[in-house]
Each structure stands twice: as C-alpha cells, then as structure tokens.
Amino acid sequence: MAEFVDRVVLHVKAGDGGNGCASIHREKFKPLGGPDGGNGGRGGDVILEVDPNTSTLLDYHHRPHRKAANGKQGMGANRDGANGDDVVLTVPNGTVVKDAKTGEVLIDLVGTGTRYVVAQGGPGGLGNAALASTRRKAPGFALLGEDGDALDVVLELKTVADVALVGFPNAGKSSLIAALSAARPKIADYPFTTLVPNLGVVTAGETVFTVADVPGLIPGASQGKGLGHEFLRHVERCSTIVQVLDCATLEPGRDPLSDYDIIEAELAAYGELGDRPRLVVLNKVDVPEARELADMVRPMLEEKGLRVFEISAASHEGLRPLSFAMAEMVAAARAAKPVEEPTRLVIRPKQYGDVGFTVRRVDDNTFQVTGERPERWIRQTDFSNDEAVGYLADRLERLGIEKALSEAGAKAGAEVVIGPMEGGYLFDWRPSLDAVAVQGPRGSDDRLWLTETVGDERSAQDQE
C-alpha cells in the first residue's frame, strides 16, 4: 500500500442552497397575516487549508470524492434555513491546486494556515416574505436554492525545503541526509531505494534548515523518464541545490565529471532551476580508490566556479564543513527573500452583478439568450408553480429580453433557449399579450404554460 502520494485528482462538490419557503402567517383574528416564509440556508463550502501536521495526499488518494452539506429549507414564521456545514480539507505545505480540465493553476498553497475556497456553496432561495412588494403583497411562491460548485481539481505537492540533494541513484543521498539529520530513510546497496522525497532538519550553528533527499535522477528525467517530472518538481521550491556525486561507482562509462554534466543538463532542461546556488559533494571518500578519484576531479570542478566538498556519509568525514556551507547559502537566500504577507482566506467570489445578456440567432426559428442574470433566474424558478413562472416572465421582460428578441427578428412561436443549447431551458415565445410556453430543460417533454402575460398587461394580483 502506498505511504506517500504527491499527486491526486480530487472531486469536490459544494453544498446546494436550501429552497425558500412560501408560507402565510395564520393567527386568530388576523385573517391577513401576510407572507412569513423564510429564506433557504446557504450551502457549505469546500475549503483547502495548509496543515503542518499533514505531509502527504494519501487520504485523498483513497477517498477522492468530498462533498459539503446542503443548506436547509426556509420555514414559516420568518425562520431562515440553517446554512450547510463547510468541509475543511487539510493539505501539506507546498500544495499546488490546478483545474483538472484546463490545467490552470488556481492557487499555490504555501504557509501554515493558508485557506482556499475551492468550491463555493450555492446561495439559498428567497422566501415569499422577502419577495413581497406593493404589487405582490402575498406571493404564493418562493425561489429555489442554487446548486453549489462541482469540479475536479488536481493537487500536486511540491516539497518545501531549503536544500535539495540531487544526483544519480545510489549516489549516497539517503545516507547523507541520515548522517546530517534525524531522518531515517530507507538505505540499501541498490539503485532507486528512494522513491519518495525524504525531509531532514539540520542545525549548523544558529541556522536551522531543512534538507530534501530527492529520488535519484537519470538521463532523460526532464522529459519524464524514470518518473523524472514527479521527482524534479520537489526541487522547485529549494533555494540551494547540492549535487551528490558517487566517486566509488563501478558502472561502466560513469565518472563524477560526466555525472555532474548529465544532472546539470537535466536540471537546465526542466527549467526554473538554473539560477539556484550550487554545492558539489564528492561522496564515499572512505574508499581508497574513491578518494584518489575525488582528489583528481576536484580541481576540474573548482575551475567551473563550484564549491566542492569531499565527504563520506558512512564515516561522517567532512560533514561539518559541508553543513556550515549549506547553512551559509540558506541564510543568504532567506535574507534576499522578500517579507511574506500574512496568510489570508483565499476565495473566488461569484459575480452576480452582471446585468448584461446576449441574444443570438441560432436558425430561422431558434434564438439563444445567455447571461448571468437570466440563467440564474431560471435556476431559481419552480416551474411547477404558475405564479413563480409568471414572476420569472416579469423579470425577463424588465431586463429587456423581450425587446432584444423582437429586434433580433423573433416572431410569435419562435423557440427561445435560455442558457446553453444543451441543458438550457426552452421557451415557446409569444410577444407582448400572448402567452408563453415553458418547456424546462432542453429535450424535456414536460411543458408548462404561463397564465400571466409577458408584456404590459398583468394579472390582477400584480396590479395590486
């Protein structure tokens, strides 16, 4: 069973808003009590929060579907429905959230306590008390709650560490992090024993920093060979790169200089890593042949402007000067880093203020209306209630949709789709005094007829 997961697809669904309530106040000796239906509750949000005690995405690998609670329906006596409970999902520091369909980066979650509303709950519907007006003193209908957001997101973990140890498989990176810190990674005498990043905390003088043991890289890693992309993304956040070279390898065609060039080429090909300060470690000098080779190649590496350290992770030789050199580079990187802003709750507010709409002629007898307001009003309407449908017709007429359809060439009997062509609502349109047939979702056979007119002539109730 997997113990470390750094990429998952998460299916999130925010809670739906509760429906409003249509209720009339009834009390002895008060025959005209008036409407008292409460509003529906808001649906719960799905929130991602950075938690320092979470280090993997394993829980979401096993349970990728997460849903917040729906809002409760409004009640009589002006009682609003309860809001749905939010669902807070904890993620490790350094988690990148992407849209699963487009690949767009939605948020980069760095910093303990940072929160992001990944799916926003639907608003609750208004009760008939909130819909009452001088024209509709006692509405016999309420608005429906709206659906909460539903989407798929990709969570990718990029390890947050100060120093990244990179190198070929079996170069001794795991042994080095075990010698420098209290981390105890798996160590064995065969390549690819490290399949997930290991983190260790190192103290050098007054500087405390973290070191990431990144799984071994091979030629072609920048193109994804050998899980290269999964490994290299854990290097992106590190301020310092330490390349560990194996001076005791017995593989034909390999030596520290060629290993260095190959790893540098892979880091450059991956991108965004060329400006990181470097250190080079010549490891396994406890082996006599390896020490001779290290003494030979060290001047060649120093000619490239590199700081080179000869060490043995097994005998701990040379580790103290190496740790202080890493601490010096980390301290310099921290001093150059701008001051971080305090973490805030990150949300994506929905825009409900757009009053515009578009009328498009699809063919000779079909027109499409799109726009935030008319589409939202459609979702709020209970088409089983004739009065609610009449209220919708009045709202669409006041918005100017009837006039726009006439200007676009719509005639009596034309089909008007509000919303997307697939899944929108289909209307048989009649201008001014004629009735309007409403057919619900496009493709449905259920058709409802407006009992009120769309134009200037309205029902007796509207004229009150």
N, C-alpha and C positions, 0 to 999 in steps of 0.2 A: 504494500500500500504506500502511496506517495506521502512524504512527510513535508515536502516543501513544494509549493506551487506559486509561480510568479506571473502567471497569465491565465485569466479566466474570462469567459463570456457570462455576464450577469443579466438576467431577465427581470426587470423591475416593473412593478405596477403600483402606482399611487392609488389611494382610496377615492372612490366616487363620492360626489357631493350628495347629501340627502335631499329628497324632494320636499318642496314646500307643502304646507297644509292648507286646505280650503275648509274653513270652519266658520260658523256663525254663532256669536255669543247668545246663549239662551238663558234667560233668568225670569223668574216670575215677576209680572207687572212691567217687564221691559221687552215688549214684542219686537222692537227694532234695536236689538243689541249691537248690531254691526259685525263686520268680519273680525275674527280674532285668531286666524291661522298663523302659526309661527313659521319662521324660515328653517330650511334644512341645514344641517351641520356640514362643515367643510370636511372633505376627505383628507386622510392623513398623508403626509409627505414621506418619501423615501430619502433618507439623508445618509451621506457617507461622512465618516469622522475619523481623523487620524488618531490612532491609539498607540502609545509607546509600548504597550504590552502585546501588541499584535505584530507578528513577524512574517506571516505567510497568508496567502489567499486560499489556503486549503479548505476552509469551511465553505467557501463559495464554489469550490470545485465539486464538492459533494452535494450542496444544496444551492443550485444556481437560480432558482425562482424565489423572488422575495416580493411580498405584497403588503401594503399598508391597509389599515382598516377604513371602511366606508363611513361617511357621515350618517347620522341618524335623521330620520324624517321629522319635520316640524310637527307640532301638536297644537291643539286648541288652547284657548286661554292665553294666547300670545307666548307660548313656550317654544323656543327655538330648539331644534335637534342638537344633540351633542356632536362635537367635532370628532372625527376619527383619529385614533392614536397614530402618531408618527412611528416609523420604523427607522432606527438608527443602526447602520451597519459600520462596524469598526474595520479600518484598513490600516496596513502598515505605513509608516512614514516613507514618502517617495513613491506613492502610487499615482500613476497617470490614468486618467479616465478618458476613453475615446468612444465616439459614436460607432457602434458595430457596423452600420450600413455605409457610412461615408468615410470612416477612418479619421474624422476630425477630432482634434484634441479638445475636450470640453473643459478640463481643469487638471492642473498638476498639484496634487495634494502634498505639500511639504510643510512641516511644522506641527507639533503636537497640539491637538485641539481644533485644527482647521476643519471646517464643516462645509459640505456642498450638498445642496438640494438637487439630487439627480432626477427625481420625478416629483412633480408638484401635484398635490391633491386637487380634485375638482371642487369648484365653488358649490355651495348649497343653493337650492332653488328658493325663490321668494315665496312666502305665504301670501294668502289673499289679503291679510291685513296690510302688508307692505304694498300691495297692488291697488289698494283702494284710492280713488280720486273723486273729484267732483262729478265726473262723467260716469265712473263705475264705483258707486258707493258700496256695493256689496258684491264683489266679484265671486262668481261660483267656481273659480278655478285657481290653481297655483302653478308656479313654474317648477319644472323638473330640475333636479341636480345634474351637474355636468360630470362627465367621466374624467377621472384622473389620468395623468400621463402614463403611457405604457411604452417602454422602449427597451432595446438591448444595448448594453454598453460593454466595452472591453476594459478590464482592469489589468494594467501592466505594472509590475513592481520593478522600480529601478533603485537598487540598494543605495542608501545614503551612508557614505563612508568618506573619510578624509584621504586615505591611501588605498590604491588598488595594486595588488600583486598580480602581475601578468607574466605569462611565459608558456613554454611548451608543457604538455602533460608530463608528469613525473619529474619536473624540474626542482621540486622541493618546496613549493609554495605552502602547502599544508603544514609541512614540518616547520617552516619558518614562522608562520602565524602561531603555531602551537608553542614555539620557543619564545616568542615575543610577548604573548598574552596568555590568558587563562583559557582560551578557546581550545577545544579538543576535537578537531576534525578527524575524519577517517583518513588514516595513513597506511599505505601499503606499497609494495615494490612492484607496481604495475600501473600503466597509464590510465587516466580517467577514473581514478578513485574518487575524485571530487566532481560531483555532478550538480551541486548547488553551491551558491556563494556561502562562505563562512565569514563571520564577523568576529573580530577580536579587539579588545580595548588595550591600548599600550600607553604606559606612562614613562615619559622621559623628562626628568627634571620637573618643571612646573607645568609642562604641556601634556595634556591627556588627549589622545586622538584614537580614532577607530581605523582598523585595517581590514580590508575585504580581500579574502582569498578567492579570486575569480577562477572558475574551472578552466582547465588548460585549453589554449588556443592552438590551432593547426593551420597550415596554409589553406586559404580559401575561406577562412572564418568570416570575413567581412561580407561574403556572398551567402552566408548561412551554412557553409559546410561544417559538419560536426557540431551542430547547434550553435554556430558562431554568433548569430544575432541575439539569441537568448542569453549568451554569456557576455557579449560586449556591451549590452545596454546597462549592465551593472557597473560599468566603468564610467559611464557618462557623468555621474554626479561627483566623482572623486576629484579632489583638487591636485593630487600628486599621483604619479604612476611610477611604480618600482618594477623594473623588468628583471625577473629572476632567470639567470642563465645557468644551465647544467654543465659543469665542467668535467663531469665524470660519465657522460653518456657514452654508450657503446654502439649506438645506432650508426650504420654506415652513412656517410655523406653529411653528418651533422657536426657542428662545432659552435662554440659560443658566438663567433662573429656572424656566421650565417644565420643562427637562430635569432640574433638581435635584428638583423636586416629583415627577416621574414615577419617577425612580430611587429616591427615598426611599420612595415608596408601594410599589414592588416589593420593596424590602428588608424593609419592615414586613410585607407580606403573606406573604413567605416564612417569617417568624418567626425568633426567637432572635438577631436582629441589631440590635434597637432600642437595646440598651444599649452598643453599641460606640462609643468616641470617634470623632469625625469631623474631617476636614480637607476643605476645598474648594479646588480648584485651578482657576483660570481660565486656560486654555491658549491658545496661539497669539497672544500679545500682540505678537509681532513684526509682525503685520499691522496697519496703522494703524486700520482700522475695528474690528478686534477689540479693540485697546487702548481705544478710546473706549467700546465696549460694556462692557468689563471695569470701567472706571472708573465706569460708570453703575450697574452691578448690584452692585458690591462692597459699598456701604453697606447695600443691602437684605438681602444675605446676612448681614452682620455684625449686623444687627438681630435675626436669629434666634439669636444667640449662637455663630456659627460663626467659626472662624479661616480667613481667606481669603488665598490667595497668588496673585499674578499672575505667570505664568511663560511661558516659551517653550521647549519641548523642542527646537526646532530651533536656536535661538541660545544656549541654556543660561542665559538670563536668569532670575534668581530661584530657581535650583535649590538654591543653597547654603542660604539660609534655610529653604527647604522641607525639605531633608534633615535639618537640625538639629531642626526642629519635629517631624518624624516620629520621629526618634531620641528626643526628649524623651518623646513619648507611649508609645513602645515600652518605654523604661526604666521608666516609671511602671507600665505593665501587668505587666512582669516582676516588679517589686518587690511588687506586690499579689498575685501568683500564689503559691499555697501550694507548699511544697517538695515536689518529686516523689519518690515512693517508688522505691527501686531496682527495676529490672525483674526479673521472675521468670518462670519457666516456668509457663504457664497450662495446666492440664489439666482435663478433665471426668471425674473418676473414676467408674467404673461401680459401682453399688451391688449387691453380691452378698449382703449380709447380711439381706435381707428374707426372713423365713421365712413370711410370710403368703400366703394364697391365697384365691380366691373361687370358689364353686360356684354356677352359675346354671342354672336350668331353662329350656331353650330351648322344648321342647314336651313332649308326654307321654312320649316315649321318648328324648329327646336332652338331654344335660347338657353344660355347658361349664365347664372348670376353667382359671382364669387365675391367674398368679402368677409372680414372678421365678424361684423355685427350680424348680418343676415344669417350666416351659418351658425353663429352662436344662438340666435333666437330660435332657429329650427330645432337645435338640440334641447332647448328648454321647454318646448311646447308639447303638451299632452294632446295628441291628435285624436284621442278618444273623447275629448270634451269639446263640443262645438263652440262654446264660449271662448275657450282657450285658442282655438283656431281663428276665431274672429279677432281676438286680441292680436294674434300674430299678423293677420292681414292688415290691421290698422297700423301696426308698427312698420311693416314693409312699405305701406303707402306713404307714411310720413317721412320715411327715409328717402323717398323719391324713386323707388324701384319701378313703380307703375309708369311714371313719366319716362324713365330711361328706356323701358321696354317699348313703349309706343314710338319713341324716337329711333329705336333700333329697327323698327318695322314689324313688331309683333302684332298679329291680328287675333281676333277672338278665336279661341280654340287652340292657340299655339301651346306647345309643351315647353314649360319653363323648369329647368333643373337648378335648384339652389344647392351649391356645394360642388363636389367633384362629380364628373359624369357617371362614375361607378360608385354607388353608395350614397349619392346625394338624394334630395327629395324632389319628386316630380309633381308639378302642378299643371292642371289644365287652366290656362289663363283666360279670364274674361275681363275686359277693361271696364272701368267705372261701375255702372249699376248692375252689371251681370254678376252671377255667382261664380265662385272659383272652386274647382275640384282639386282636392289634395290627395296625392296617392302615396305618401310615405316614402320609404327608401326606394330608390330606383330599382325596378324589377319586381316590386311587390304587387300583389293583386288586390290588396285592401285599399279602397278609395273612400275618402270622407269628403262630404260636401259642406262648404261654408254656408251657414244660414244667414250670415250678415254680408253686406256689400263691402267692396273694397274702396269705393270712391267716397263722395261727399255724403251720400245718403246712408245713415247708420241706423242701428236698431234703437228701439225706444229706450232701452237701458243705457246705451251710450249717450243719449241726448239728455239724460238726467243730470 
